[in-house]
């Protein structure tokens, strides 16, 4: 029993050591978020337990879909004599790896991170007041020849079916993000890429979703009518177009925007709560997925590029964001990816140097020769 406990402790210690930079980054974010909440008087409402139920359900669904998909692949493509036995063995092999064990340890920490981020977005960002919308509207027009970007998109993707398709992919963003996140958490074997992804992922939420969102506090086109009821709404045509499309196919963005506005008015914490336009986290994470996909070949890169383009266009067409929100996200996410790449390269060289030093020291230590 003692041996088993010792081995388990050693496994956890090794897992924590390998993912130490990720834990430090997450701990720093949670600490800073809590301090900001305390500074502005929201610490009592700050929560680290918002997402466990939802994330566990998402993990269960994605796991079931993954196993089922591989099972269908075996039956339809490989066609072995005993597909069930191979499926069970493959699942066991995936679960019996050091990366999977590290994922078990990292998973609850990521839940705390998501909850802290949601608390920040729901409690702290509204206290900044939405003071940047008017500036972003003007910058958007200046960048697009004096007209609002949605007017450029509308002739091509303003129909009901196109709007429905954009909204469908836009809503699938969460599932795609979680699938990529869980893949790197439990299955990815490329250690360098795994560390780079997690550092970039956390920094995207910390820098884009928190710091820049606080500095450029804005609501987005879909909320203009609520925040500035006394002004003529420059996005009234866009909202009318979305409502017209909803008469034919579902446009979930409209209902979700109303839900977020209700949560904002109530001041309560909620899953996915919080209103923030600049910069776009949908575009930021889609960009990160594209950058990761580039490391997995041309086909994956093309799929990632298409996904990123649809999310960028959808964020404008569905009245979630100004186009400039997405442009800034592309720039900052690219910079974060480069920064995390420099760090992982340095960490890799440092680990190799330490390994070489250990190898050089060991022969002299085993020879029994004393320097005294």
N, C-alpha and C positions, 0 to 999 in steps of 0.2 A: 504493500500500500504506500509506504514511504517513497519507494522508487517511482511509482506512478505519479504521485504528487510532485516529486522532484522533477520528473520529466515534463509534466504539465507546466510547472513554474518556469522551467527553462525554455519551453516553447513560447510561452507568453512573453517572457523577457526578450527573447530573440525577435519576436514579432514587433514588440514595442520599439526596440532598438532600430529595426530596419525602417519603420514608418515614423521615426521620431520627428523629422521635419514637418510631417503632416499634423501630428498632434500639437506641436508647438504653434503652428500657424492657426489651428482651430482654437486652441486655448487662448491665444492672443486676441482673436476676434471676439470670443465670448466675453473675455475680461473687459476689453475696450467698450463693447456694446453695453455691458452691465454698468460700467462707470458712466457712460453717457446717459443711460437711463436714470441713474442715481442723480446725476448733475441736474437734469431737467425735471426731476420729481416723478419719474415713472417706474422706479425700481420695484415697487410693490406689485405692479402689473406685468413686469418682465417675467417671461416663462421659458423654461427649457424643455417643456413637456407638451408641445403642441402637436408634433408630427408622429409619435410612435405608432399609433393605430393605423393611420393612413399608409405609412411607409412599409409596415409589416404586411399589409394587404397587397401593396404594390409588389413587394418582394415575392409573396406567395404566387400572385398571378403571373409575374414574369418567369418565375421558376417553373411553374406548370406549363406555360407556353413553350419554354425552351425545351423541356423534356418531351413534350408532345411533338414539337417540330422535329426533334432529332429522331423520335420514334417513327414518324411518318417518312422521314428521309431513309431510315433503315429499310422500312417495308416497301417503299416505292422505288428507291434507287439502288441501294446495296443488295437487298433481298437475301439476307443470310438465312441459314436453316433455323436458327433460334434467335430471332430478333429481340425478344424480351430479355433473354440472358445477356446479350450484348449491351442492351440499353441499361440494364441494372449495373453491369460492370463499368460501363462508361460513366454513369452517375457517381458510382463509388470512387472511381479514379479521380474525378473532378473534385470530390469532397475531401479526398485523402491527400491534399497537397498543402504545402506551407503557406501558399498564397491564400487558400481558402481559410486556413486557421487565422491568418492575419486579418482577413475580411471579417470574421466573427468578432474580433476585438475592435476593429475600426467601425463597424456598423453602428453600435450605440453612440459612438462619439459623433458620427455624422448626423444622427438624429438630434443630438444636442445643438449641433451647429445650425441645422435647418431651423430649429425652433428659435434660437437666438436671432437668426437672420430675419425670421418672420416677425418676431417681437420688435426688432429694430424698425422694420418697414411699417408695421401697424401703429406703433406707439410714438416713435421718434421722428420719422419723416413728416407726419402731419403737423408737428410742432414747428417745423421750419417754414410753414406756409408756402403755397404754390405761387412763387413770385417770378418764375422764369418762363411761363407759357407765352406771354406776349413777345418776349425776345426770340424764343424758338420759332414762333410763327413767322416773324420777319426774316430770320435767318433762313428758314426753309424756303420762303419765296425768293429770296435773293439767290440762293443756290440753284433754283429751278426756273430761272428766267421770269420771275415776277408772278408766278402762279403757284397755288398749293399743289404739292406732289400728288395728292389723291386725284386731282383733275387730270393728271397725265396718265394715271393707271386706269381710270374709270372707263375710257373708250375700249380698252382691251379686256379688262377683267371686271367690269361693272355689272355683268349679267348675274342672274340668280344662281345658275349652276356653277359658274366660276367662283362666285363669292362663297358658295357652300363648300367647294373643294378647298379653297384657301383656308376657310375656317376649320375644316376637318384636319388638315395638315397642321394648322396652328395649334389645335387642341392636342394632337398627337405628340407635340413637342415634349410634353411632360413624360409621356411613356418612353419616348426615344432617349431623353436625358437620363431617366432612371435605368433604362436598359444598359446604356453605356457606363453609367456610374457603377452599377452592380457587376458588370463585366470586369471592370478594372479592380473592383473591390475584392471579388472572389475568384476570378479565373485567369486574369492576365498574367502571363509569365515573363513578359519583357519588363524587367525591373526598372530600367531607366525610363521607359515610356510611362510605366505605371506611376512612378514618383512625379514625373513631369506633369502628367494629367491631373493628379490630385492637387498639386501645388497651384496649377493654373486654375482649376475648378474653384478652389477656395478663394483664391485671389480675385477671380472674376466676380464672385458674390460680394467679397469684402470691398473691392475698389469700385466696381461698377454699380453693384446693387446697394451699396451702403454709402461709401464716401462721396462718390460723384453724384449719387441720387440725393444726398443731403445738400451738397453744394449747389446743384442745379435743380432744386425742388420744383417739380412741374407735374401736371396731372395728365395731359394728353388730350387729343381732340374729342374723344368720347365723353369727357367730363366737362368740357367747356360750358355746356348749357347749364350745368349745375352750379359751377363756380362763378360764372359771370352772367347771371340771368338778365341783368340790365343792359347788356351789350348785344349787338347783332352777332349772331353766331356764324363765323366764317366757314364752319363745317356743317351747317344745316343741310346743305345739298348732299354731303356724304352720309349723314345720318338718315336722311330721307331715302337715299338709295339703298342703304342697308335694310331699312324697314320694308321697303318695297320687295327686296330680295327675300325677306323673311316670310312674305306672303306665299312664296312658292316653295322654298326649301328652308330648313332650320338655319338660323344665324345665331349661334350660341353666344357670340361676343356681346350682343346687346343685353341678354339676360345676365351674363357675368358682370358686365359693367354696372348694371343696376344693383347687383348683389354687393359688389365692392363699394359702391357709393353708400349703401345702407350700412355696411360694416363701418365705413369711415365716419358716418354720422353718429353711430352708436358708440364709437370709441372702444369697441371690444376687440379682443384677440380672436382670430379665426384662421382656419387653414387657408392659405393662399391670400390672406387679407393684405391690405395695404395698396395705396395708389402711388405709382411712380412712373414717369415717362422717360426722363433723361437720366442715364442712357438705357437702352433696351436690353433687358436680361435675356429675352427670347433670342434676340440676334446675337448677343454675346455668347451664350451657350451653344447656339447653332454654329457659330464661327469656331468655337473650340472643338466641337465634334468634327467639323470639316478639317481642321488642322490635324486632329488625331487620325482621321480617315486617310489623309495623305500618306501616313506612315504605313498603310496597309495595302498599297497598290493603286493602280489607276482606276479600277472599277469602283472601289470604295471611295476614292477621291471624287469621282464624278457624282456619286450618290450624295456625298456630303455637300458638294457645291450646289446641287439642285435643291437639297433640303434648306441650305442657308439662303438661297435666293427666294424660295417660296416664303420662308419665315420673314425675310426682310420686306418683301412686297406685301405680305399679309398683315404685317404690323401696321402698315399705312392704310391699306384698303379697309381693314376692320376697325379703324379709328382708335387703335390702341396707342399709336406713337406718331410723332413727327418723324419725317424721314431722317432728319439730322440725328435723332436719337440712335438710329441704327448705324449711321456712319461713324459716330463717335465710338460705339461699341466695337465696330470692326477694328478701329485703330487701337483702342486700349487693350482689347483681347489679343491682338497680334503682338503688342508690346509685352504683355504678361506672358505669352507663350515663349517669346524670345528670352525674357528674364528667367523663367523657370528652366529653360534649356541651358542657360549659362550656369545656373546653380547645380543642376543635375550633372553636368559635365565636370564641374569643380568637385562635387561630392564623389563622383566616380573616380577621378584622379586621386583624390585624398584617400579613398578606401584602398586603391591599388598601392599607393605609397606606403600606407600603414601595413598592408600585407607583405610587401617587400621587406620592410624593416623587421617584421616578425620572423620572416624566413632567414634573414641575415643573422639575427640574434640567436635563434634556436641552436645552430651547430656549436657555437662557442659555449652556450650554457650547458649543453649535453656533454661537452668534452671534459668537464670537470676542471678546467684551467682557471685559476683565480688571478685576479688582477692585483691582489695585495702582496 
